[in-house]
Amino acid sequence: MTKHDPLPLKDIAVEVAVEAAGKILAKRAELGDIRSYSATKSSAVDPVTIVDTLAEDFIADRLLTLRPDDGIIGEEGSSRASTSGVSWIVDPIDGTVNFLYGLPEYAVSIAAAVDGEVLAGCVVNVPRGHVYSAAVGQGAHVERDGERVRLACNEVTDPALALVATGFSYSSAWRAQQAALLAEMLPRVRDIRRMGAAALDFCRVAEGTVDAFYEHGLHCWDFAAGALIAREAGAVAHTPRLSTPGSAGEPVSVAAGPLSAAWQELVADAGVMRPLQGR
């Protein structure tokens, strides 16, 4: 049993993520067309903006103030070793392409982990103001429009009736493999949705606006908080170890609890649970 109480860690994740979301909205309003303030990372279609880096710097500074002995792993390069045993896993803007284009589906994601286990997390849908959070063993909740609601997955059991979210890589070679997998999956489910922010896809399973989600090649900051939120809402999630790099092409898969057994059979049969190959 960990000596770290997950509830205070969740409260810190919520506090800092909500503050960061406010900073992101303010900076976007100040800068206007954000595409003038972006660069690329792994490929020409993998953007990072000045707001991503500013938001991560803010989050790292706040966590250092609140929890000076904790470590941090951030998408945009923040890194600090932990002496307390707690490490924070941060994605300052999950869904940067949506952010660039003004689509209201991007998020701040912050999780606290100890020995490879995520204990608490928060995902904030920045433009909508929805705040999803969970602490291990304490359930998952969303705060929106001034109301706090406990999250629970849908009761669907048949994959043929399941609305499924997915996502695609920035690598064209991997996208070709994902397109083939999509062709296997699409005739066997209700329909597919591609929203463009993995952290929020996990939260959508938790709240029941989709029934399942799969993707490949995610990094720990893409799934750490969201997977906990989904699990605490009754979903069954399969994710790589936090130490596994996205370049390994490993799958993530999550489905509402009542759907999970049949879903696992489907994704195994369709080849979804095999890592992508090459880059």
N, C-alpha and C positions, 0 to 999 in steps of 0.2 A: 504494500500500500504506500502510495506516495505521501510524503510529509507536507506537500504543498496543497493548500485548500483551493479547489478550482473556482469557487464562487468569487473571491476577491480578484482572481486573475481575469475572470470573465468581465467583472465590472471595469477593470482597467482597459481591457480590449474594447469594450463599448465606448468608454469615455474618450479614448484616443482616436478610435475610428470615426466617431461622430465629429470630433473636432477637426480631423483631417478632411472629412467630407465637406465641412464648411469652408475650409481653406481652398479646396479644389474648386468649388463653385465660385468663390470670390475671385480666384485667379483666372478662371475661364472667362468670367464677365469682364475682368480688367483687360485681358489680352485680345478678346474678340476671336478672329479666325485662328484657331489653335494650330492649324496645319503649318503656319509660318514659323512655329516654334518647335518643330519635331525633327528627329533624326531616325536612323534605322539601326537595328541590331543584327539578328541572325540572318535576315534576308531583306530584300527591298520592300517587302510587305509586312515586316515586323517592326512597327514604329515604337519610339519612345519620345515623350514630350518633356519640355522643361517642367511641366506641372507634375509629371511622374516623379522626377528627381526632387523637386521642391517638397512634394508631399512625403516622400520617403525620408528626407532629411528631417522634416518636422516630426514624423512619427518616431524616428530613432532618437531624437533629442528628448521628446516627451517620455519615452520609455526609460531612457537613461536617467532622467530626473526622478521618475516615479519608482523605478526598480534598478538602481545603479549596479547591482551585482549580476543582473541577468544578461544573457547573450541575445544576439539578434542575427537573423538571416533575412536579407531583403532582396527583392527581385532586381533592384537597380544598383546593387553592390554593397549595401550596408552590411557589415560583418563585425561581430564582437563576440569573443569567447565568454561563456557563462562560468561564473564561480558559484552561483547559487543552485545550479541544476536546472533552472528554467531558461528556455530559449524562446524568443518571439520570432514568429515566421510571418513576414510582411509582404503583401502585394499592395503597393500604394494606389494603383489603378488597374484593376483586372477588367479587361475589355477596352484597351486603349484605342483600337480602331473605332469602336462605337463612340468613344469620347471625342476622337478627331472629327467624326462625321455628325456629331450632335445627336446620336441615337441614345435614348434614355435607358441604357442598359449597361452600366459600368459600376464598379464597386471598389471600395476599400475592404481589404481582407486582412485580419490580424488574428493570429492564433498563438497560444502558449503551450509549449510542449516540454515534457520531462522524460528523458531516456527514450526518446522516439515515440512517446505516446502524447497525443494532443489532449490536454485537459480542459481547455476553454477556448472559445473563439467568437469572433464577431465579423459579420459581413454587412456592409452598409451599401444599399443601392443609392448611389449619390444623388442622381437627379430626382428620384422619386421620394427620397427620404425614408425608405423602409430600413429598419435596423433589425437584423437577424442575429441571434446570439444563443449560445449554449454553454453549459458546463457539464462535464462528464457525470452521469448519474442523476442529473437535475432537470432533464428535459430541455426542449428548445422553444424559443419564443420569438415573436416578431412584434416590433412596435411601429405602428403607422397610424397617422391621423390622430395621434394622442391616445391610442388604445393599445394595450399590451395583450397579445393573444398567444396561447400555447399552440405550438405547431403539431400537426399530425398528418401523416401520409394518407393517401387515398386507400380504399379497400379493394381496388381492382385486383383480380387474380389471373386473368387471361391476357397474355401478351398481345393477342390480336386486338384487344380493346385498350391497349396502353398507348398513351401519348408520350413520345420519347424525345428527349433532347440529345443533341450531339454537338461536336465541334470539330474543327479541322486545323491541321498543322499549317505553319508558315512555309514548310518545305514542300515543293511541288512533287517530289518523289513520294513523300508520305501521303500527300493529298490523293495521288493516284490510287494508293492502297486503300485509303479511307473511302474513296468513291466506290471501289469494288465491295467493301464491307457494307456500305450504305445500300447498294443494290441488293445485297443479301437480306438486309434487315427490313427495308421499307415494305415489301409485300407481306411481312409477317407481323406488323404492328398496326395500330390505328393510324398513326401518321408520325412524321418527324418534324421537330422544330430545331432551328439553329439560331440561338440568341446572341452568342458571341462573348459570353463571360462565364467561365466555368464555375467560379465561386457562386454565382447566382443560379446556375443550373442545379447545383446541389440544393440550394435553398428552395428552388421551385419544386423539387421532389419533396422536400420537407413540408411545404405548405400545400401540396396537392395540385399545383397548376401544371405540372407534368407528373408522369408516373415513374419514369426511369430516365437515366442519363448514362451515356458512355462516351469516352474519348481516349485518345492515346497521346503519350509524350508530354504529359503535364509535369510541371515542377511542383515541389512541395508547397510553395506559396499559392499555387492555384487551387489546391484541394484541402489544405490542412484545416482551415476553419469551416469551410462548407461541408466537408465530409462529416465532421463532428455534429454539425447542426442537423444534417440529414439523419444520422444514426440516432440522435437523441429524439428525433421526431418519429422514430419507428422504422426507418429504412435500413436496408442491409447494403453496406458499401464495401467494395473491394478496391483498395488503393495500394500503390507501391509503398515501400518504406520511405520515410521522409528523406533519407540520405540518397535515394535513387535519383539520378539526374534525368531530366526530361529527354535528353538525347538517347536514353535507353529504349524509348518508344513503348514503354509499358502501358497497359490499359488501366483505366479507372472505370468502374461500373458501380452504379447505385440504383436500387429499385425499392419501391414501397414494400414494406414487410410482407403483406399478403401475396404480392406478386413475385417475391424474390426467388422462390424455388423454380418456378416455370421460366422466369427471366434468365436464371443462370444456365438452364438447359438451352435456351435459345441462343444466348451470346456465345456459349461454348460451341454449339453446332454451326453457327455462322462464322466462326473464326475470330470473333471480336476479342477473345481473351488471349490471343497470341500477340506478342510485341510486333510492332512495325519493323521492317528491315531496311537498312541502308539510309541514306539521307539524300 
